[in-house]
Amino acid sequence: MSQLELRNLRKEFTGGGESVVAVDDVDLTLNDGEFLVLVGPSGCGKSTTLRMIAGLESVTSGDVIVDGESMTDLEPRERDIAMVFQNYALYPHMTTRENIGFGLKMTTDLDSEERNRQVEDVAESLGIEELLDDYPKELSGGQQQRVALGRAIIRDPEVFLMDEPLSNLDAKLRTQMRTELKALQDDLNVTTVYVTHDQTEAMTMGDRIAILNHGELQQVGTPLECYHQPANKFVAGFIGAPSMNFMDVASKNERLIHKMFDYEISEATAQAIEGYDRVTLGIRPEDIRIVDGSDVQNPIPAEVHLVEPLGDVSHVALNIGNKRFTAAVPGGQKFDRGEEVTLHFPEDSLHLFDATSGQTLK
Ligand code: ATP
């Protein structure tokens, strides 16, 4: 078990007179055995961060520290870190047994009997003992992914780095491997950084998640902290599916004012946004109520644009004036296109952000 620290880790790429800050002074500490998911949209700097930890990319400034010792100037092979890639990177001319055992052969002087024993143990833990004599081209995507994991596990590293390891699998297998991988990491208890752009993967797998945008860390917290108390509008919109709905409103005399409605807020909410005459209101689809009639506090008139029934829930696209919102409602509720409805946004579900900076106010 090991602690991994990233201290003001920075990467600037320069070329053709231009400079791109791919990773902007990221500061992060992973506890022993923690599974941390680094998540963010394409190009936010996830892979570059991972590659700097692995030593595959030089750092512009900052430090990568494992158990108090700086790794920053060490070659990749001198770091006790194993990486699992998206494309598996298996040797095509080697069997499963040889692929998993290759690292041991190169870095230890174990005899072949002991090597084989370890390979078989790892294969058994991954449920691929039947595939030991097969070549990669004879394996399915999920099986190849297990072999790639086996190759990382057998090294018994201090840190695992995983770069979108499930993204080449079909949706069903991805969900299954997500659970298996998480259970495996729990058993092995190896400190892990897992990179994905998929917020569902982040939410379901991470002990904590670190959300990155334009190279900057936006928030680090448990999945539920990031969901319930997003640090800013970016995190609020990125975590949760369908995404949080947003609209800008004026704020005056304990009211949120939009051309379609006038929402009376409590004193506590008014205090949280004191001094702001414009704020961004956010509400999650699952927090919107579609109610009968307008006999409700702070009614909001809307028109049903489209209904997407998914079985247990339906996603309802709504127009509030010319603003499109999505509500997630119990599947039994029926609506027609063009139907006029009334919405209720419970005040304790409202998120309010500084309309300029996006920082969370409430
Ligand atoms: P994705 O999910 O698409 O892989 P990412 O979050 O992993 O994206 P990075 O690959 O780390 O993002 O890239 C971060 C930024 O750095 C991007 O703007 C990218 O264009 C830039 N970048 C990455 N590698 C290089 C490079 N070798 N030279 C120049 N710019 C680079």
Residues whose N, C-alpha, C, O or C-beta is under 5 A from the ligand:
A	BS01	ATP	F13 A22 P41 S42 G43 C44 G45 K46 S47 T48 T49 H197
